[in-house]
Amino acid sequence: MSNFKPTLALALCFTLSAPLAVAQQILESPQLGNTVTQMELSELDLIASEESVLPAGSGTAFQGREIYAAKCASCHGAEGLGGAANQPLVGGNMRSEDAPIRTVGSYWPHASTLFDYVRRAMPANAPKSLSNTEVYQVIAYVLYMNGLIDQYKVINAETLLALKMPNAGGFVDMSASD
Ligand code: HEC
């Protein structure tokens, strides 16, 4: 043991103990990642309903026609009847004898869902790529294709909530009165 150098051993100890302490901390930490910023949160907090306010902006079907043709028709068809997505946005009848075709027009009880869904999830190949104004415009076009509004009707936070959808009462069982 004539070669033993206490200072060297001590230095070695310190050098090793620092990473060990960090490793220990990592093991003890719950590893929940970084704190979410207000900015990041606002990008996720997108629920639009009658309780929460829809964002500013407005649009007509007339303005939304081009957006629909460029960004939606490839999957939903030029008239909204299906297309490659096999998901029609137009037509259907919840009172049909056969299995009903469920679309925005025939099935969705609230128009605000349309804003929420499109802003959050569509176009499916580029979700959240539309501005709020573009969402208002393109959903106006979807409502127009369903014959629910005319092409110049201005759709905004107020008019969207006021719009009565054909199947608004379809989720309430009127026969179960007792
Ligand atoms: C790349 C293909 C694609 C594109 C482009 C696309 N969609 Fe979709 N869309 C889908 C698919 C697939 C679904 C069904 C998703 C599901 O049920 O989970 C869907 C569902 C929807 C629905 C819900 C329909 C329902 O009754 O459940 C709406 C509304 C909608 N899309 C609107 C749009 C609008 C508006 C655009 C253009 C801005 C658009 N989509 C572009 C593929 C697409």
Boltz pocket constraint, residues with backbone or C-beta under 6 A from the ligand:
constraints:
  - pocket:
      binder: B
      contacts: [[A, 67], [A, 68], [A, 71], [A, 72], [A, 73], [A, 74], [A, 75], [A, 76], [A, 85], [A, 87], [A, 88], [A, 89], [A, 102], [A, 103], [A, 104], [A, 114], [A, 117], [A, 118], [A, 122], [A, 123], [A, 124], [A, 125], [A, 138], [A, 139], [A, 142]]
      max_distance: 6.0
